[in-house]
Amino acid sequence: MKTLRTISLIALAALLLIAVGCEKEEYAEPPVYGKIYCDKEHPVVGDTVKLYVKIDKQGNRINSAEYRWKIRNDAGTSEFSQRVFRNSGQKSLTAQPTLTWVVKDWGDNYITLTATFSYTMGDVNSVMKGSAYVSGAIKTYSK
């Protein structure tokens, strides 16, 4: 009986060691974006507004990002570019993409954000770069 108990304890200890040693590997990955939204409900011509991107899932091990915004309406297309870096001591860039924009025309505005990322480690395929994309529309009004 004592031998069976000893064997059971040794087997249990071995299973615990295996379970503790099974740590999920960490990889870099891009964030998953939801939608683009504006800080003002009814922006009018002349307003300075902030556009935000909802983050559905945070990325991992992002060192830097380049955001390329395009705003298209009846008057044409405006393009904006930003480069952001993770803060020193942080494991990944976690900041929400934002753009400060001055409304110049009223009507429907179609907005896209293309983001490219540089990672601090490889993704599951050992790639050191990634990307994400989101689009949306915001209606602006005349004064």
N, C-alpha and C positions, 0 to 999 in steps of 0.2 A: 504494500500500500504506500509505503514511504517512497519507494522508487517511482511509482506512478505519479505521485504528487511532484517529485523532483523533476521528472521528465515534462510534466505539464507546465511547471513554472519556467523551465528552460525554453520550451516551445513558445510560451506566451511572451517571454522576454525577447526572443528572436523575432516574433511578429511585430512587437512594438518597435524594435530597432529598424526593421524593414519599413514600417509605416513612417517613422520619423525621417528616414533617409530618402523617402519618395517626395522630394520637393519639386514643384512644377518649375520647369525651365522658364527663364525670363527672356523675352524677345522684344524688339522694338516693334511698334505698330502705330499706324496713323489713327487720328481720332475719327469718329463718325459724327457727321454734322446733321442737325435736324433742319431748321428753317431759318430764314433771314427775317428779322423784325426790326422795327423802328421805335425809337424812344418816345415819339410823339404820335398820338392817335390820328390826327388830321393835319399833317404838315402842309404849310402853304408856301408859295413862292417867297423867297427871301429868308426862310427859316434855316437855321443851322441845326441839323439833326445828327443823331448817332445811329448807325446801323449795327446790329449785333447778329452774331450767328449762334444759335442754340447748339450746345454740344450734347449729343445723345450718349456718346461714350468717349471718355478721355483716351488719348493716345498714350503710348509708353516710350520712354527713352528718346524723346524728341529734343534735339539740341537747338535747332533753329528752324524758322519757317519763313517762307516768302509768300505773302498774300497778294494776289492779283485780282482786284475788283473791277468789274465792268458794269456800268449803269447805262442802259439803252432805253431811249424814249423817242418820240417823234422828232425832237430837235437834233438827235444824233447819239453818239456813244462817248461816254467819259470813262477814262481808265485811271486807276490809282494803284500804286504798288507800295508795299510795306515789307520791311524785313524785321523780324523780332527774334530774340534769343532767350533761352532759359536763364533764370537767375542763378548766380553762383551758389552752389550748395544744393540746388534743386536737382532731383533725379530726371525731371522731364519738364518741358514747356507745357504749362497748363492754362495760360491766359486765353480768354475768349477773344476770337477775332472781332475787331470793331473798326468802324470807319466813320470819321466825322465828315459830313457832306452838306454842302449848301445847296438848297433846292433852287434851281434856276428856271424850271419850266413846270407847268401843271400837266397832269394826265397820268397815264400808266407808265411806271418805270420798272423795267425788267433788270434784275440784278443777279450777277453771278460772282462767285468767289471760287477761284482755283488756288489751292494751297499746295506748295511743295515743301517737303520736310527733309532735314538732314538729321540722322540719328546718331546717338552716342554709342550704339552697338547695332549689330545686324538684326534684321527681322528673321522670321522663320526660314527664309531662303537665303540668309546671309547677305541681304541687300542693305546698303546703308542709306538709301533714299526712299521716300514715299510721297504719296499725294492724297488729296481729298478734294471734293467738289460739292458745291451747294448752289441752288438757285432759288429765286423768289421774285415777288412783285410787290411794289408799294405804290399806292395811289397818292398823288399830291394834288393840291387844290390851289386855285387862284385866290388872290386877296379879296 
